[in-house]
Amino acid sequence: MGILLTILFVVLFFKLTGLFFRVCGKLLGIAFSLFGYALIGMLAIAVLGVAVNAIPILALVCIGAIIVAAVKN
């Protein structure tokens, strides 16, 4: 009877350990993915902020180059 009880406890604790690691893995995955998405979002906002400032300047430079090229010819 004792060996059967031991085997039963081993199986039970094995299942509980698997459940525990599955739950912890889900929670850590959610936390890390939220952190990763926040980091990607911050980088995208930073790049977009640079682009919002840089695109009008590039457009003015291009328009100036087109005017200079048109005047020379």
CHARMM internal coordinates of N, CA and C (Angstrom, degrees):
IC EDIT
DIST 1 N 1 CA 1.4453
DIST 1 CA 1 C 1.5275
ANGL 1 N 1 CA 1 C 111.16
DIST 1 C 2 N 1.3360
ANGL 1 CA 1 C 2 N 115.87
DIHE 1 N 1 CA 1 C 2 N -36.29
DIST 2 N 2 CA 1.4631
ANGL 1 C 2 N 2 CA 120.02
DIHE 1 CA 1 C 2 N 2 CA -178.13
DIST 2 CA 2 C 1.5188
ANGL 2 N 2 CA 2 C 112.36
DIHE 1 C 2 N 2 CA 2 C -66.62
DIST 2 C 3 N 1.3527
ANGL 2 CA 2 C 3 N 116.42
DIHE 2 N 2 CA 2 C 3 N -39.44
DIST 3 N 3 CA 1.4661
ANGL 2 C 3 N 3 CA 119.52
DIHE 2 CA 2 C 3 N 3 CA -179.16
DIST 3 CA 3 C 1.5267
ANGL 3 N 3 CA 3 C 110.94
DIHE 2 C 3 N 3 CA 3 C -69.38
DIST 3 C 4 N 1.3424
ANGL 3 CA 3 C 4 N 116.59
DIHE 3 N 3 CA 3 C 4 N -35.16
DIST 4 N 4 CA 1.4671
ANGL 3 C 4 N 4 CA 120.04
DIHE 3 CA 3 C 4 N 4 CA 177.50
DIST 4 CA 4 C 1.5257
ANGL 4 N 4 CA 4 C 110.93
DIHE 3 C 4 N 4 CA 4 C -66.56
DIST 4 C 5 N 1.3278
ANGL 4 CA 4 C 5 N 115.69
DIHE 4 N 4 CA 4 C 5 N -39.88
DIST 5 N 5 CA 1.4630
ANGL 4 C 5 N 5 CA 120.19
DIHE 4 CA 4 C 5 N 5 CA 177.81
DIST 5 CA 5 C 1.5289
ANGL 5 N 5 CA 5 C 110.57
DIHE 4 C 5 N 5 CA 5 C -65.45
DIST 5 C 6 N 1.3252
ANGL 5 CA 5 C 6 N 116.78
DIHE 5 N 5 CA 5 C 6 N -39.61
DIST 6 N 6 CA 1.4588
ANGL 5 C 6 N 6 CA 120.94
DIHE 5 CA 5 C 6 N 6 CA 177.59
DIST 6 CA 6 C 1.5239
ANGL 6 N 6 CA 6 C 110.92
DIHE 5 C 6 N 6 CA 6 C -63.32
DIST 6 C 7 N 1.3263
ANGL 6 CA 6 C 7 N 116.91
DIHE 6 N 6 CA 6 C 7 N -44.92
DIST 7 N 7 CA 1.4679
ANGL 6 C 7 N 7 CA 120.85
DIHE 6 CA 6 C 7 N 7 CA 178.28
DIST 7 CA 7 C 1.5253
ANGL 7 N 7 CA 7 C 110.36
DIHE 6 C 7 N 7 CA 7 C -62.64
DIST 7 C 8 N 1.3254
ANGL 7 CA 7 C 8 N 116.50
DIHE 7 N 7 CA 7 C 8 N -40.96
DIST 8 N 8 CA 1.4629
ANGL 7 C 8 N 8 CA 120.91
DIHE 7 CA 7 C 8 N 8 CA 178.44
DIST 8 CA 8 C 1.5310
ANGL 8 N 8 CA 8 C 111.09
DIHE 7 C 8 N 8 CA 8 C -61.56
DIST 8 C 9 N 1.3401
ANGL 8 CA 8 C 9 N 116.45
DIHE 8 N 8 CA 8 C 9 N -44.21
DIST 9 N 9 CA 1.4631
ANGL 8 C 9 N 9 CA 120.03
DIHE 8 CA 8 C 9 N 9 CA 178.66
DIST 9 CA 9 C 1.5273
ANGL 9 N 9 CA 9 C 111.71
DIHE 8 C 9 N 9 CA 9 C -65.68
DIST 9 C 10 N 1.3328
ANGL 9 CA 9 C 10 N 116.92
DIHE 9 N 9 CA 9 C 10 N -38.86
DIST 10 N 10 CA 1.4676
ANGL 9 C 10 N 10 CA 120.21
DIHE 9 CA 9 C 10 N 10 CA 178.49
DIST 10 CA 10 C 1.5258
ANGL 10 N 10 CA 10 C 110.13
DIHE 9 C 10 N 10 CA 10 C -61.35
DIST 10 C 11 N 1.3242
ANGL 10 CA 10 C 11 N 116.38
DIHE 10 N 10 CA 10 C 11 N -46.28
DIST 11 N 11 CA 1.4666
ANGL 10 C 11 N 11 CA 120.54
DIHE 10 CA 10 C 11 N 11 CA 179.35
DIST 11 CA 11 C 1.5258
ANGL 11 N 11 CA 11 C 110.32
DIHE 10 C 11 N 11 CA 11 C -64.27
DIST 11 C 12 N 1.3324
ANGL 11 CA 11 C 12 N 116.70
DIHE 11 N 11 CA 11 C 12 N -43.57
DIST 12 N 12 CA 1.4617
ANGL 11 C 12 N 12 CA 121.01
DIHE 11 CA 11 C 12 N 12 CA -179.39
DIST 12 CA 12 C 1.5265
ANGL 12 N 12 CA 12 C 111.33
DIHE 11 C 12 N 12 CA 12 C -62.48
DIST 12 C 13 N 1.3274
ANGL 12 CA 12 C 13 N 117.02
DIHE 12 N 12 CA 12 C 13 N -46.81
DIST 13 N 13 CA 1.4620
ANGL 12 C 13 N 13 CA 119.88
DIHE 12 CA 12 C 13 N 13 CA -179.71
DIST 13 CA 13 C 1.5261
ANGL 13 N 13 CA 13 C 111.65
DIHE 12 C 13 N 13 CA 13 C -68.71
DIST 13 C 14 N 1.3298
ANGL 13 CA 13 C 14 N 117.03
DIHE 13 N 13 CA 13 C 14 N -32.29
DIST 14 N 14 CA 1.4632
ANGL 13 C 14 N 14 CA 120.35
DIHE 13 CA 13 C 14 N 14 CA 175.70
DIST 14 CA 14 C 1.5263
ANGL 14 N 14 CA 14 C 110.03
DIHE 13 C 14 N 14 CA 14 C -62.65
DIST 14 C 15 N 1.3321
ANGL 14 CA 14 C 15 N 116.29
DIHE 14 N 14 CA 14 C 15 N -44.70
DIST 15 N 15 CA 1.4706
ANGL 14 C 15 N 15 CA 120.86
DIHE 14 CA 14 C 15 N 15 CA 178.96
DIST 15 CA 15 C 1.5302
ANGL 15 N 15 CA 15 C 110.58
DIHE 14 C 15 N 15 CA 15 C -65.57
DIST 15 C 16 N 1.3322
ANGL 15 CA 15 C 16 N 116.93
DIHE 15 N 15 CA 15 C 16 N -43.18
DIST 16 N 16 CA 1.4655
ANGL 15 C 16 N 16 CA 119.97
DIHE 15 CA 15 C 16 N 16 CA 179.37
DIST 16 CA 16 C 1.5265
ANGL 16 N 16 CA 16 C 111.68
DIHE 15 C 16 N 16 CA 16 C -64.42
DIST 16 C 17 N 1.3274
ANGL 16 CA 16 C 17 N 116.88
DIHE 16 N 16 CA 16 C 17 N -37.82
DIST 17 N 17 CA 1.4573
ANGL 16 C 17 N 17 CA 120.25
DIHE 16 CA 16 C 17 N 17 CA 177.58
DIST 17 CA 17 C 1.5234
ANGL 17 N 17 CA 17 C 110.64
DIHE 16 C 17 N 17 CA 17 C -64.59
DIST 17 C 18 N 1.3243
ANGL 17 CA 17 C 18 N 116.99
DIHE 17 N 17 CA 17 C 18 N -42.83
DIST 18 N 18 CA 1.4658
ANGL 17 C 18 N 18 CA 120.21
DIHE 17 CA 17 C 18 N 18 CA 176.94
DIST 18 CA 18 C 1.5170
ANGL 18 N 18 CA 18 C 111.80
DIHE 17 C 18 N 18 CA 18 C -61.38
DIST 18 C 19 N 1.3270
ANGL 18 CA 18 C 19 N 116.83
DIHE 18 N 18 CA 18 C 19 N -42.38
DIST 19 N 19 CA 1.4631
ANGL 18 C 19 N 19 CA 120.95
DIHE 18 CA 18 C 19 N 19 CA 177.70
DIST 19 CA 19 C 1.5233
ANGL 19 N 19 CA 19 C 110.83
DIHE 18 C 19 N 19 CA 19 C -63.65
DIST 19 C 20 N 1.3456
ANGL 19 CA 19 C 20 N 116.31
DIHE 19 N 19 CA 19 C 20 N -43.36
DIST 20 N 20 CA 1.4595
ANGL 19 C 20 N 20 CA 120.73
DIHE 19 CA 19 C 20 N 20 CA 179.97
DIST 20 CA 20 C 1.5251
ANGL 20 N 20 CA 20 C 111.01
DIHE 19 C 20 N 20 CA 20 C -60.66
DIST 20 C 21 N 1.3388
ANGL 20 CA 20 C 21 N 116.93
DIHE 20 N 20 CA 20 C 21 N -46.98
DIST 21 N 21 CA 1.4572
ANGL 20 C 21 N 21 CA 119.78
DIHE 20 CA 20 C 21 N 21 CA -179.28
DIST 21 CA 21 C 1.5244
ANGL 21 N 21 CA 21 C 111.63
DIHE 20 C 21 N 21 CA 21 C -67.96
DIST 21 C 22 N 1.3232
ANGL 21 CA 21 C 22 N 117.40
DIHE 21 N 21 CA 21 C 22 N -32.85
DIST 22 N 22 CA 1.4590
ANGL 21 C 22 N 22 CA 120.45
DIHE 21 CA 21 C 22 N 22 CA 177.57
DIST 22 CA 22 C 1.5285
ANGL 22 N 22 CA 22 C 110.40
DIHE 21 C 22 N 22 CA 22 C -65.58
DIST 22 C 23 N 1.3326
ANGL 22 CA 22 C 23 N 116.55
DIHE 22 N 22 CA 22 C 23 N -44.31
DIST 23 N 23 CA 1.4697
ANGL 22 C 23 N 23 CA 120.86
DIHE 22 CA 22 C 23 N 23 CA 179.35
DIST 23 CA 23 C 1.5261
ANGL 23 N 23 CA 23 C 110.48
DIHE 22 C 23 N 23 CA 23 C -66.47
DIST 23 C 24 N 1.3309
ANGL 23 CA 23 C 24 N 117.11
DIHE 23 N 23 CA 23 C 24 N -44.80
DIST 24 N 24 CA 1.4680
ANGL 23 C 24 N 24 CA 120.21
DIHE 23 CA 23 C 24 N 24 CA 178.81
DIST 24 CA 24 C 1.5250
ANGL 24 N 24 CA 24 C 110.99
DIHE 23 C 24 N 24 CA 24 C -63.42
DIST 24 C 25 N 1.3170
ANGL 24 CA 24 C 25 N 117.09
DIHE 24 N 24 CA 24 C 25 N -38.46
DIST 25 N 25 CA 1.4596
ANGL 24 C 25 N 25 CA 120.66
DIHE 24 CA 24 C 25 N 25 CA 177.95
DIST 25 CA 25 C 1.5142
ANGL 25 N 25 CA 25 C 112.09
DIHE 24 C 25 N 25 CA 25 C -63.68
DIST 25 C 26 N 1.3285
ANGL 25 CA 25 C 26 N 116.65
DIHE 25 N 25 CA 25 C 26 N -41.35
DIST 26 N 26 CA 1.4724
ANGL 25 C 26 N 26 CA 119.97
DIHE 25 CA 25 C 26 N 26 CA 177.42
DIST 26 CA 26 C 1.5241
ANGL 26 N 26 CA 26 C 110.41
DIHE 25 C 26 N 26 CA 26 C -62.95
DIST 26 C 27 N 1.3383
ANGL 26 CA 26 C 27 N 116.44
DIHE 26 N 26 CA 26 C 27 N -46.06
DIST 27 N 27 CA 1.4629
ANGL 26 C 27 N 27 CA 119.68
DIHE 26 CA 26 C 27 N 27 CA -178.28
DIST 27 CA 27 C 1.5248
ANGL 27 N 27 CA 27 C 111.55
DIHE 26 C 27 N 27 CA 27 C -64.42
DIST 27 C 28 N 1.3314
ANGL 27 CA 27 C 28 N 116.87
DIHE 27 N 27 CA 27 C 28 N -43.66
DIST 28 N 28 CA 1.4599
ANGL 27 C 28 N 28 CA 119.47
DIHE 27 CA 27 C 28 N 28 CA 178.06
DIST 28 CA 28 C 1.5226
ANGL 28 N 28 CA 28 C 111.24
DIHE 27 C 28 N 28 CA 28 C -66.27
DIST 28 C 29 N 1.3231
ANGL 28 CA 28 C 29 N 117.07
DIHE 28 N 28 CA 28 C 29 N -37.50
DIST 29 N 29 CA 1.4579
ANGL 28 C 29 N 29 CA 120.32
DIHE 28 CA 28 C 29 N 29 CA 177.11
DIST 29 CA 29 C 1.5126
ANGL 29 N 29 CA 29 C 111.76
DIHE 28 C 29 N 29 CA 29 C -62.54
DIST 29 C 30 N 1.3220
ANGL 29 CA 29 C 30 N 116.91
DIHE 29 N 29 CA 29 C 30 N -41.67
DIST 30 N 30 CA 1.4692
ANGL 29 C 30 N 30 CA 120.51
DIHE 29 CA 29 C 30 N 30 CA 177.70
DIST 30 CA 30 C 1.5264
ANGL 30 N 30 CA 30 C 110.15
DIHE 29 C 30 N 30 CA 30 C -64.12
DIST 30 C 31 N 1.3289
ANGL 30 CA 30 C 31 N 116.85
DIHE 30 N 30 CA 30 C 31 N -45.27
DIST 31 N 31 CA 1.4644
ANGL 30 C 31 N 31 CA 120.32
DIHE 30 CA 30 C 31 N 31 CA -178.37
DIST 31 CA 31 C 1.5244
ANGL 31 N 31 CA 31 C 110.91
DIHE 30 C 31 N 31 CA 31 C -63.54
DIST 31 C 32 N 1.3353
ANGL 31 CA 31 C 32 N 117.43
DIHE 31 N 31 CA 31 C 32 N -46.55
DIST 32 N 32 CA 1.4588
ANGL 31 C 32 N 32 CA 120.09
DIHE 31 CA 31 C 32 N 32 CA -178.83
DIST 32 CA 32 C 1.5208
ANGL 32 N 32 CA 32 C 111.77
DIHE 31 C 32 N 32 CA 32 C -67.97
DIST 32 C 33 N 1.3361
ANGL 32 CA 32 C 33 N 117.65
DIHE 32 N 32 CA 32 C 33 N -35.97
DIST 33 N 33 CA 1.4600
ANGL 32 C 33 N 33 CA 119.05
DIHE 32 CA 32 C 33 N 33 CA 179.68
DIST 33 CA 33 C 1.5258
ANGL 33 N 33 CA 33 C 110.34
DIHE 32 C 33 N 33 CA 33 C -69.72
DIST 33 C 34 N 1.3343
ANGL 33 CA 33 C 34 N 117.77
DIHE 33 N 33 CA 33 C 34 N -38.30
DIST 34 N 34 CA 1.4673
ANGL 33 C 34 N 34 CA 119.58
DIHE 33 CA 33 C 34 N 34 CA 176.16
DIST 34 CA 34 C 1.5244
ANGL 34 N 34 CA 34 C 110.69
DIHE 33 C 34 N 34 CA 34 C -62.91
DIST 34 C 35 N 1.3386
ANGL 34 CA 34 C 35 N 116.42
DIHE 34 N 34 CA 34 C 35 N -41.80
DIST 35 N 35 CA 1.4604
ANGL 34 C 35 N 35 CA 119.93
DIHE 34 CA 34 C 35 N 35 CA 177.69
DIST 35 CA 35 C 1.5241
ANGL 35 N 35 CA 35 C 110.52
DIHE 34 C 35 N 35 CA 35 C -63.84
DIST 35 C 36 N 1.3324
ANGL 35 CA 35 C 36 N 116.50
DIHE 35 N 35 CA 35 C 36 N -41.95
DIST 36 N 36 CA 1.4630
ANGL 35 C 36 N 36 CA 120.22
DIHE 35 CA 35 C 36 N 36 CA 179.71
DIST 36 CA 36 C 1.5154
ANGL 36 N 36 CA 36 C 112.27
DIHE 35 C 36 N 36 CA 36 C -65.32
DIST 36 C 37 N 1.3479
ANGL 36 CA 36 C 37 N 116.80
DIHE 36 N 36 CA 36 C 37 N -43.50
DIST 37 N 37 CA 1.4629
ANGL 36 C 37 N 37 CA 119.52
DIHE 36 CA 36 C 37 N 37 CA 178.49
DIST 37 CA 37 C 1.5228
ANGL 37 N 37 CA 37 C 110.89
DIHE 36 C 37 N 37 CA 37 C -65.31
DIST 37 C 38 N 1.3216
ANGL 37 CA 37 C 38 N 118.23
DIHE 37 N 37 CA 37 C 38 N -36.49
DIST 38 N 38 CA 1.4637
ANGL 37 C 38 N 38 CA 120.89
DIHE 37 CA 37 C 38 N 38 CA 177.19
DIST 38 CA 38 C 1.5253
ANGL 38 N 38 CA 38 C 110.30
DIHE 37 C 38 N 38 CA 38 C -65.09
DIST 38 C 39 N 1.3289
ANGL 38 CA 38 C 39 N 116.90
DIHE 38 N 38 CA 38 C 39 N -41.28
DIST 39 N 39 CA 1.4603
ANGL 38 C 39 N 39 CA 120.68
DIHE 38 CA 38 C 39 N 39 CA 178.51
DIST 39 CA 39 C 1.5213
ANGL 39 N 39 CA 39 C 111.11
DIHE 38 C 39 N 39 CA 39 C -64.48
DIST 39 C 40 N 1.3270
ANGL 39 CA 39 C 40 N 117.17
DIHE 39 N 39 CA 39 C 40 N -44.43
DIST 40 N 40 CA 1.4621
ANGL 39 C 40 N 40 CA 120.69
DIHE 39 CA 39 C 40 N 40 CA 178.23
DIST 40 CA 40 C 1.5259
ANGL 40 N 40 CA 40 C 110.20
DIHE 39 C 40 N 40 CA 40 C -63.52
DIST 40 C 41 N 1.3334
ANGL 40 CA 40 C 41 N 117.00
DIHE 40 N 40 CA 40 C 41 N -40.17
DIST 41 N 41 CA 1.4624
ANGL 40 C 41 N 41 CA 120.46
DIHE 40 CA 40 C 41 N 41 CA 177.68
DIST 41 CA 41 C 1.5177
ANGL 41 N 41 CA 41 C 112.22
DIHE 40 C 41 N 41 CA 41 C -62.92
DIST 41 C 42 N 1.3323
ANGL 41 CA 41 C 42 N 116.78
DIHE 41 N 41 CA 41 C 42 N -41.89
DIST 42 N 42 CA 1.4668
ANGL 41 C 42 N 42 CA 119.35
DIHE 41 CA 41 C 42 N 42 CA 178.38
DIST 42 CA 42 C 1.5188
ANGL 42 N 42 CA 42 C 111.15
DIHE 41 C 42 N 42 CA 42 C -64.60
DIST 42 C 43 N 1.3282
ANGL 42 CA 42 C 43 N 117.11
DIHE 42 N 42 CA 42 C 43 N -40.65
DIST 43 N 43 CA 1.4633
ANGL 42 C 43 N 43 CA 119.72
DIHE 42 CA 42 C 43 N 43 CA 177.41
DIST 43 CA 43 C 1.5238
ANGL 43 N 43 CA 43 C 111.26
DIHE 42 C 43 N 43 CA 43 C -64.33
DIST 43 C 44 N 1.3312
ANGL 43 CA 43 C 44 N 116.92
DIHE 43 N 43 CA 43 C 44 N -41.12
DIST 44 N 44 CA 1.4634
ANGL 43 C 44 N 44 CA 120.22
DIHE 43 CA 43 C 44 N 44 CA 179.62
DIST 44 CA 44 C 1.5247
ANGL 44 N 44 CA 44 C 110.84
DIHE 43 C 44 N 44 CA 44 C -64.48
DIST 44 C 45 N 1.3218
ANGL 44 CA 44 C 45 N 116.84
DIHE 44 N 44 CA 44 C 45 N -40.92
DIST 45 N 45 CA 1.4639
ANGL 44 C 45 N 45 CA 119.77
DIHE 44 CA 44 C 45 N 45 CA 178.79
DIST 45 CA 45 C 1.5240
ANGL 45 N 45 CA 45 C 110.48
DIHE 44 C 45 N 45 CA 45 C -66.07
DIST 45 C 46 N 1.3373
ANGL 45 CA 45 C 46 N 117.01
DIHE 45 N 45 CA 45 C 46 N -39.29
DIST 46 N 46 CA 1.4610
ANGL 45 C 46 N 46 CA 119.84
DIHE 45 CA 45 C 46 N 46 CA 178.46
DIST 46 CA 46 C 1.5232
ANGL 46 N 46 CA 46 C 110.89
DIHE 45 C 46 N 46 CA 46 C -64.54
DIST 46 C 47 N 1.3360
ANGL 46 CA 46 C 47 N 117.00
DIHE 46 N 46 CA 46 C 47 N -43.83
DIST 47 N 47 CA 1.4661
ANGL 46 C 47 N 47 CA 120.26
DIHE 46 CA 46 C 47 N 47 CA 179.46
DIST 47 CA 47 C 1.5224
ANGL 47 N 47 CA 47 C 110.10
DIHE 46 C 47 N 47 CA 47 C -66.28
DIST 47 C 48 N 1.3337
ANGL 47 CA 47 C 48 N 117.07
DIHE 47 N 47 CA 47 C 48 N -40.84
DIST 48 N 48 CA 1.4570
ANGL 47 C 48 N 48 CA 120.63
DIHE 47 CA 47 C 48 N 48 CA 178.71
DIST 48 CA 48 C 1.5224
ANGL 48 N 48 CA 48 C 110.40
DIHE 47 C 48 N 48 CA 48 C -64.38
DIST 48 C 49 N 1.3237
ANGL 48 CA 48 C 49 N 117.19
DIHE 48 N 48 CA 48 C 49 N -39.18
DIST 49 N 49 CA 1.4648
ANGL 48 C 49 N 49 CA 120.17
DIHE 48 CA 48 C 49 N 49 CA 177.28
DIST 49 CA 49 C 1.5153
ANGL 49 N 49 CA 49 C 111.57
DIHE 48 C 49 N 49 CA 49 C -62.56
DIST 49 C 50 N 1.3287
ANGL 49 CA 49 C 50 N 117.07
DIHE 49 N 49 CA 49 C 50 N -41.11
DIST 50 N 50 CA 1.4634
ANGL 49 C 50 N 50 CA 120.63
DIHE 49 CA 49 C 50 N 50 CA 176.39
DIST 50 CA 50 C 1.5222
ANGL 50 N 50 CA 50 C 109.86
DIHE 49 C 50 N 50 CA 50 C -65.34
DIST 50 C 51 N 1.3335
ANGL 50 CA 50 C 51 N 116.70
DIHE 50 N 50 CA 50 C 51 N -40.90
DIST 51 N 51 CA 1.4589
ANGL 50 C 51 N 51 CA 120.60
DIHE 50 CA 50 C 51 N 51 CA -178.79
DIST 51 CA 51 C 1.5228
ANGL 51 N 51 CA 51 C 111.15
DIHE 50 C 51 N 51 CA 51 C -66.06
DIST 51 C 52 N 1.3238
ANGL 51 CA 51 C 52 N 117.60
DIHE 51 N 51 CA 51 C 52 N -38.31
DIST 52 N 52 CA 1.4661
ANGL 51 C 52 N 52 CA 120.59
DIHE 51 CA 51 C 52 N 52 CA 179.67
DIST 52 CA 52 C 1.5204
ANGL 52 N 52 CA 52 C 110.23
DIHE 51 C 52 N 52 CA 52 C -63.63
DIST 52 C 53 N 1.3266
ANGL 52 CA 52 C 53 N 117.75
DIHE 52 N 52 CA 52 C 53 N -34.27
DIST 53 N 53 CA 1.4600
ANGL 52 C 53 N 53 CA 120.63
DIHE 52 CA 52 C 53 N 53 CA 178.19
DIST 53 CA 53 C 1.5226
ANGL 53 N 53 CA 53 C 111.71
DIHE 52 C 53 N 53 CA 53 C -81.85
DIST 53 C 54 N 1.3171
ANGL 53 CA 53 C 54 N 118.12
DIHE 53 N 53 CA 53 C 54 N -33.34
DIST 54 N 54 CA 1.4603
ANGL 53 C 54 N 54 CA 121.13
DIHE 53 CA 53 C 54 N 54 CA -172.68
DIST 54 CA 54 C 1.5227
ANGL 54 N 54 CA 54 C 112.89
DIHE 53 C 54 N 54 CA 54 C -85.06
DIST 54 C 55 N 1.3239
ANGL 54 CA 54 C 55 N 118.72
DIHE 54 N 54 CA 54 C 55 N -33.21
DIST 55 N 55 CA 1.4701
ANGL 54 C 55 N 55 CA 120.63
DIHE 54 CA 54 C 55 N 55 CA -174.98
DIST 55 CA 55 C 1.5268
ANGL 55 N 55 CA 55 C 112.06
DIHE 54 C 55 N 55 CA 55 C -63.63
DIST 55 C 56 N 1.3376
ANGL 55 CA 55 C 56 N 121.27
DIHE 55 N 55 CA 55 C 56 N -44.61
DIST 56 N 56 CA 1.4700
ANGL 55 C 56 N 56 CA 118.46
DIHE 55 CA 55 C 56 N 56 CA 177.07
DIST 56 CA 56 C 1.5239
ANGL 56 N 56 CA 56 C 113.12
DIHE 55 C 56 N 56 CA 56 C -62.70
DIST 56 C 57 N 1.3311
ANGL 56 CA 56 C 57 N 116.54
DIHE 56 N 56 CA 56 C 57 N -35.76
DIST 57 N 57 CA 1.4673
ANGL 56 C 57 N 57 CA 119.42
DIHE 56 CA 56 C 57 N 57 CA 178.09
DIST 57 CA 57 C 1.5212
ANGL 57 N 57 CA 57 C 109.85
DIHE 56 C 57 N 57 CA 57 C -66.00
DIST 57 C 58 N 1.3355
ANGL 57 CA 57 C 58 N 117.00
DIHE 57 N 57 CA 57 C 58 N -44.38
DIST 58 N 58 CA 1.4638
ANGL 57 C 58 N 58 CA 120.15
DIHE 57 CA 57 C 58 N 58 CA 177.27
DIST 58 CA 58 C 1.5211
ANGL 58 N 58 CA 58 C 111.17
DIHE 57 C 58 N 58 CA 58 C -62.95
DIST 58 C 59 N 1.3227
ANGL 58 CA 58 C 59 N 117.49
DIHE 58 N 58 CA 58 C 59 N -38.08
DIST 59 N 59 CA 1.4617
ANGL 58 C 59 N 59 CA 120.63
DIHE 58 CA 58 C 59 N 59 CA 178.67
DIST 59 CA 59 C 1.5239
ANGL 59 N 59 CA 59 C 110.37
DIHE 58 C 59 N 59 CA 59 C -63.75
DIST 59 C 60 N 1.3249
ANGL 59 CA 59 C 60 N 117.55
DIHE 59 N 59 CA 59 C 60 N -41.96
DIST 60 N 60 CA 1.4671
ANGL 59 C 60 N 60 CA 120.44
DIHE 59 CA 59 C 60 N 60 CA 178.44
DIST 60 CA 60 C 1.5237
ANGL 60 N 60 CA 60 C 111.17
DIHE 59 C 60 N 60 CA 60 C -64.69
DIST 60 C 61 N 1.3145
ANGL 60 CA 60 C 61 N 117.34
DIHE 60 N 60 CA 60 C 61 N -41.19
DIST 61 N 61 CA 1.4719
ANGL 60 C 61 N 61 CA 120.77
DIHE 60 CA 60 C 61 N 61 CA 177.92
DIST 61 CA 61 C 1.5227
ANGL 61 N 61 CA 61 C 110.18
DIHE 60 C 61 N 61 CA 61 C -63.04
DIST 61 C 62 N 1.3240
ANGL 61 CA 61 C 62 N 117.37
DIHE 61 N 61 CA 61 C 62 N -42.86
DIST 62 N 62 CA 1.4708
ANGL 61 C 62 N 62 CA 120.76
DIHE 61 CA 61 C 62 N 62 CA 179.45
DIST 62 CA 62 C 1.5216
ANGL 62 N 62 CA 62 C 111.18
DIHE 61 C 62 N 62 CA 62 C -65.12
DIST 62 C 63 N 1.3197
ANGL 62 CA 62 C 63 N 117.23
DIHE 62 N 62 CA 62 C 63 N -42.18
DIST 63 N 63 CA 1.4678
ANGL 62 C 63 N 63 CA 120.10
DIHE 62 CA 62 C 63 N 63 CA 178.31
DIST 63 CA 63 C 1.5219
ANGL 63 N 63 CA 63 C 109.95
DIHE 62 C 63 N 63 CA 63 C -63.65
DIST 63 C 64 N 1.3338
ANGL 63 CA 63 C 64 N 116.19
DIHE 63 N 63 CA 63 C 64 N -41.20
DIST 64 N 64 CA 1.4751
ANGL 63 C 64 N 64 CA 119.40
DIHE 63 CA 63 C 64 N 64 CA 176.81
DIST 64 CA 64 C 1.5181
ANGL 64 N 64 CA 64 C 111.54
DIHE 63 C 64 N 64 CA 64 C -62.32
DIST 64 C 65 N 1.3268
ANGL 64 CA 64 C 65 N 117.57
DIHE 64 N 64 CA 64 C 65 N -40.92
DIST 65 N 65 CA 1.4674
ANGL 64 C 65 N 65 CA 120.48
DIHE 64 CA 64 C 65 N 65 CA 178.85
DIST 65 CA 65 C 1.5222
ANGL 65 N 65 CA 65 C 110.87
DIHE 64 C 65 N 65 CA 65 C -65.69
DIST 65 C 66 N 1.3204
ANGL 65 CA 65 C 66 N 117.61
DIHE 65 N 65 CA 65 C 66 N -38.04
DIST 66 N 66 CA 1.4714
ANGL 65 C 66 N 66 CA 120.75
DIHE 65 CA 65 C 66 N 66 CA 178.17
DIST 66 CA 66 C 1.5250
ANGL 66 N 66 CA 66 C 110.08
DIHE 65 C 66 N 66 CA 66 C -65.83
DIST 66 C 67 N 1.3294
ANGL 66 CA 66 C 67 N 117.43
DIHE 66 N 66 CA 66 C 67 N -41.41
DIST 67 N 67 CA 1.4733
ANGL 66 C 67 N 67 CA 120.55
DIHE 66 CA 66 C 67 N 67 CA 179.02
DIST 67 CA 67 C 1.5202
ANGL 67 N 67 CA 67 C 110.50
DIHE 66 C 67 N 67 CA 67 C -64.91
DIST 67 C 68 N 1.3290
ANGL 67 CA 67 C 68 N 117.50
DIHE 67 N 67 CA 67 C 68 N -44.02
DIST 68 N 68 CA 1.4703
ANGL 67 C 68 N 68 CA 120.92
DIHE 67 CA 67 C 68 N 68 CA 178.53
DIST 68 CA 68 C 1.5216
ANGL 68 N 68 CA 68 C 110.34
DIHE 67 C 68 N 68 CA 68 C -62.25
DIST 68 C 69 N 1.3294
ANGL 68 CA 68 C 69 N 117.64
DIHE 68 N 68 CA 68 C 69 N -42.62
DIST 69 N 69 CA 1.4682
ANGL 68 C 69 N 69 CA 120.67
DIHE 68 CA 68 C 69 N 69 CA 179.31
DIST 69 CA 69 C 1.5224
ANGL 69 N 69 CA 69 C 110.77
DIHE 68 C 69 N 69 CA 69 C -65.94
DIST 69 C 70 N 1.3234
ANGL 69 CA 69 C 70 N 118.09
DIHE 69 N 69 CA 69 C 70 N -36.22
DIST 70 N 70 CA 1.4680
ANGL 69 C 70 N 70 CA 120.95
DIHE 69 CA 69 C 70 N 70 CA 179.84
DIST 70 CA 70 C 1.5204
ANGL 70 N 70 CA 70 C 110.89
DIHE 69 C 70 N 70 CA 70 C -71.03
DIST 70 C 71 N 1.3259
ANGL 70 CA 70 C 71 N 118.75
DIHE 70 N 70 CA 70 C 71 N -36.42
DIST 71 N 71 CA 1.4675
ANGL 70 C 71 N 71 CA 122.18
DIHE 70 CA 70 C 71 N 71 CA -179.08
DIST 71 CA 71 C 1.5251
ANGL 71 N 71 CA 71 C 110.49
DIHE 70 C 71 N 71 CA 71 C -71.13
DIST 71 C 72 N 1.3365
ANGL 71 CA 71 C 72 N 118.04
DIHE 71 N 71 CA 71 C 72 N -37.38
DIST 72 N 72 CA 1.4682
ANGL 71 C 72 N 72 CA 121.31
DIHE 71 CA 71 C 72 N 72 CA -179.20
DIST 72 CA 72 C 1.5215
ANGL 72 N 72 CA 72 C 111.30
DIHE 71 C 72 N 72 CA 72 C -66.29
DIST 72 C 73 N 1.3159
ANGL 72 CA 72 C 73 N 118.42
DIHE 72 N 72 CA 72 C 73 N -33.95
DIST 73 N 73 CA 1.4655
ANGL 72 C 73 N 73 CA 120.73
DIHE 72 CA 72 C 73 N 73 CA -177.79
DIST 73 CA 73 C 1.4687
ANGL 73 N 73 CA 73 C 106.49
DIHE 72 C 73 N 73 CA 73 C -96.01
END
COOR INIT
IC SEED 1 N 1 CA 1 C
IC BUILD
